[in-house]
Amino acid sequence: MATTYTVGDKTKNNIINESRKLFYKKGYKDTTYTDISKAADVNRALIPYHFKSKELLGATIYDLIINDTTDKADSLLDTEDLSSDLSGAFHVVVFFRMFENEHFADFISEVYDACKNDLYDIDIEKKLILSFDSKFAKLNDKTISLLSQSMASIRLNLIRNLKKDDYTADDLAKHYINMLLHYIGYSEKKINELTDAAISLADLIDINISTGFSVKVSYR
């Protein structure tokens, strides 16, 4: 059965789809509203109508790419059967490995520079943290909110280090997981075992990001 859109939803999705192609081809910084309006065949004024700013449009596309990749990786490996901490660690490893794709890394770096510290939705970070271990759910709301803000900031800063030759995606994933799980008392041994298992899982798959930030996840 065909999906039925309202005019507003159809236009919004058209803007997103054409923006993805342009951001991949030209880069986020060099893509203008005029470029998007021509490609999407929409009035230029409709872009800020649906997205208050170019930064919000970039961040929205970032979220879609991350969620698409995570969903496809989960589906391929059937991660519902994994423990929550292993599933969470696997998602972190997948996240950082996505930045091994030069187009995606450049896109996110440009969006990050434009958005400053607002690229990540703290609620998304909070959801990830709460999924790791039930101990996090026992923290009060203020503590979990502060922890979520701190980890989001750490994640952003770690991304910048992927530009440095002495850090790999897995190095940064290990660092993030280590900092997070130390907070609730995981031992160094347990964290290392968990991270090694998550990396072994991620080694089973290939993540291919191609034109328009189309994502394909397959077995190696």
C-alpha positions as semicolon CSV with decimal commas, in nm:
position;residue;x (nm);y (nm);z (nm)
1;M;0,000;0,000;0,000
2;A;0,141;0,337;-0,100
3;T;0,228;0,585;0,173
4;T;0,010;0,895;0,174
5;Y;0,173;1,224;0,266
6;T;0,024;1,556;0,346
7;V;0,162;1,836;0,132
8;G;0,371;1,963;0,423
9;D;0,526;1,624;0,498
10;K;0,598;1,560;0,132
11;T;0,775;1,893;0,094
12;K;0,971;1,845;0,417
13;N;1,089;1,499;0,314
14;N;1,181;1,629;-0,032
15;I;1,396;1,900;0,127
16;I;1,567;1,641;0,347
17;N;1,634;1,400;0,060
18;E;1,774;1,663;-0,175
19;S;1,979;1,820;0,104
20;R;2,138;1,485;0,180
21;K;2,251;1,455;-0,181
22;L;2,386;1,809;-0,189
23;F;2,562;1,785;0,148
24;Y;2,733;1,468;0,026
25;K;2,831;1,615;-0,312
26;K;2,914;1,978;-0,225
27;G;2,958;1,965;0,150
28;Y;2,737;2,119;0,416
29;K;2,918;2,452;0,426
30;D;2,909;2,515;0,050
31;T;2,546;2,414;0,002
32;T;2,307;2,711;0,001
33;Y;1,932;2,744;0,044
34;T;1,920;2,835;-0,325
35;D;2,090;2,506;-0,414
36;I;1,840;2,314;-0,203
37;S;1,533;2,498;-0,334
38;K;1,637;2,432;-0,695
39;A;1,714;2,064;-0,634
40;A;1,394;2,007;-0,435
41;D;1,189;2,230;-0,667
42;V;1,038;2,418;-0,373
43;N;1,007;2,783;-0,282
44;R;1,323;2,892;-0,100
45;A;1,113;3,026;0,189
46;L;0,980;2,678;0,262
47;I;1,321;2,559;0,381
48;P;1,338;2,783;0,693
49;Y;0,964;2,724;0,735
50;H;1,020;2,351;0,787
51;F;1,364;2,390;0,947
52;K;1,424;2,704;1,151
53;S;1,787;2,713;1,039
54;K;2,036;2,539;0,814
55;E;2,200;2,410;1,133
56;L;1,878;2,236;1,233
57;L;1,848;2,085;0,887
58;G;2,204;1,953;0,910
59;A;2,147;1,813;1,259
60;T;1,821;1,650;1,148
61;I;1,998;1,473;0,863
62;Y;2,277;1,370;1,099
63;D;2,020;1,206;1,330
64;L;1,853;1,027;1,038
65;I;2,183;0,883;0,915
66;I;2,285;0,763;1,264
67;N;1,944;0,607;1,335
68;D;1,932;0,442;0,992
69;T;2,276;0,287;1,043
70;T;2,202;0,169;1,397
71;D;1,867;0,016;1,296
72;K;2,025;-0,170;1,004
73;A;2,312;-0,299;1,218
74;D;2,070;-0,413;1,489
75;S;1,849;-0,588;1,237
76;L;2,139;-0,766;1,069
77;L;2,289;-0,895;1,394
78;D;1,960;-0,940;1,585
79;T;2,092;-0,743;1,884
80;E;1,769;-0,790;2,080
81;D;1,930;-1,105;2,219
82;L;2,233;-0,915;2,354
83;S;2,272;-0,788;2,708
84;S;2,192;-0,418;2,740
85;D;2,552;-0,320;2,814
86;L;2,687;-0,515;2,516
87;S;2,419;-0,369;2,289
88;G;2,502;-0,018;2,411
89;A;2,874;-0,069;2,362
90;F;2,813;-0,207;2,013
91;H;2,614;0,105;1,922
92;V;2,901;0,325;2,039
93;V;3,155;0,130;1,830
94;V;2,928;0,152;1,522
95;F;2,883;0,525;1,579
96;F;3,255;0,602;1,579
97;R;3,330;0,368;1,289
98;M;3,089;0,568;1,073
99;F;3,339;0,854;1,091
100;E;3,590;0,643;0,900
101;N;3,387;0,748;0,594
102;E;3,550;1,073;0,479
103;H;3,231;1,227;0,339
104;F;3,042;1,164;0,661
105;A;3,328;1,285;0,881
106;D;3,360;1,607;0,681
107;F;2,984;1,663;0,686
108;I;2,959;1,621;1,062
109;S;3,267;1,836;1,124
110;E;3,110;2,120;0,926
111;V;2,773;2,079;1,097
112;Y;2,947;2,070;1,434
113;D;3,135;2,392;1,358
114;A;2,808;2,558;1,261
115;C;2,604;2,425;1,551
116;K;2,876;2,464;1,814
117;N;2,754;2,255;2,110
118;D;2,399;2,199;1,987
119;L;2,455;1,917;1,738
120;Y;2,343;1,645;1,974
121;D;2,004;1,614;2,129
122;I;2,071;1,554;2,500
123;D;1,761;1,333;2,511
124;I;1,925;1,101;2,256
125;E;2,239;1,082;2,470
126;K;2,025;1,019;2,777
127;K;1,840;0,737;2,602
128;L;2,169;0,571;2,508
129;I;2,306;0,601;2,861
130;L;1,991;0,459;3,020
131;S;2,003;0,164;2,779
132;F;2,351;0,062;2,896
133;D;2,272;-0,060;3,246
134;S;1,980;-0,047;3,489
135;K;2,210;0,126;3,741
136;F;2,180;0,444;3,538
137;A;1,803;0,441;3,579
138;K;1,853;0,458;3,957
139;L;2,025;0,797;3,930
140;N;1,807;1,099;4,000
141;D;1,689;1,313;3,709
142;K;1,935;1,595;3,776
143;T;2,232;1,359;3,786
144;I;2,136;1,173;3,470
145;S;2,076;1,502;3,288
146;L;2,418;1,635;3,388
147;L;2,582;1,305;3,294
148;S;2,407;1,312;2,956
149;Q;2,531;1,665;2,887
150;S;2,884;1,570;2,990
151;M;2,894;1,258;2,774
152;A;2,749;1,444;2,473
153;S;3,027;1,701;2,507
154;I;3,288;1,425;2,539
155;R;3,150;1,253;2,230
156;L;3,176;1,574;2,028
157;N;3,534;1,634;2,135
158;L;3,630;1,275;2,058
159;I;3,503;1,316;1,703
160;R;3,760;1,587;1,644
161;N;4,037;1,344;1,739
162;L;3,953;1,118;1,444
163;K;4,135;1,373;1,230
164;K;4,453;1,282;1,416
165;D;4,655;0,988;1,284
166;D;4,727;0,840;1,625
167;Y;4,362;0,770;1,710
168;T;4,133;0,510;1,555
169;A;3,755;0,493;1,571
170;D;3,780;0,198;1,810
171;D;4,019;0,393;2,036
172;L;3,758;0,665;2,076
173;A;3,475;0,417;2,128
174;K;3,677;0,248;2,404
175;H;3,741;0,583;2,570
176;Y;3,373;0,680;2,567
177;I;3,258;0,342;2,702
178;N;3,532;0,342;2,967
179;M;3,438;0,686;3,100
180;L;3,067;0,608;3,104
181;L;3,082;0,268;3,274
182;H;3,343;0,371;3,528
183;Y;3,081;0,616;3,652
184;I;2,862;0,330;3,778
185;G;3,145;0,115;3,909
186;Y;3,231;-0,126;3,629
187;S;3,577;-0,273;3,680
188;E;3,851;-0,213;3,427
189;K;3,850;-0,585;3,345
190;K;3,475;-0,594;3,282
191;I;3,488;-0,280;3,067
192;N;3,771;-0,423;2,857
193;E;3,589;-0,753;2,809
194;L;3,270;-0,571;2,712
195;T;3,446;-0,339;2,470
196;D;3,639;-0,625;2,308
197;A;3,312;-0,814;2,260
198;A;3,145;-0,507;2,106
199;I;3,437;-0,458;1,866
200;S;3,425;-0,827;1,769
201;L;3,056;-0,787;1,685
202;A;3,124;-0,475;1,480
203;D;3,397;-0,664;1,294
204;L;3,126;-0,891;1,154
205;I;2,975;-0,612;0,948
206;D;3,067;-0,353;0,688
207;I;2,913;-0,006;0,698
208;N;2,905;0,156;0,358
209;I;2,798;0,521;0,327
210;S;2,755;0,624;-0,035
211;T;2,606;0,905;-0,246
212;G;2,343;1,104;-0,061
213;F;2,455;0,943;0,265
214;S;2,274;0,626;0,168
215;V;2,369;0,360;0,422
216;K;2,419;-0,011;0,357
217;V;2,512;-0,251;0,636
218;S;2,616;-0,602;0,536
219;Y;2,815;-0,898;0,661
220;R;3,185;-0,894;0,582
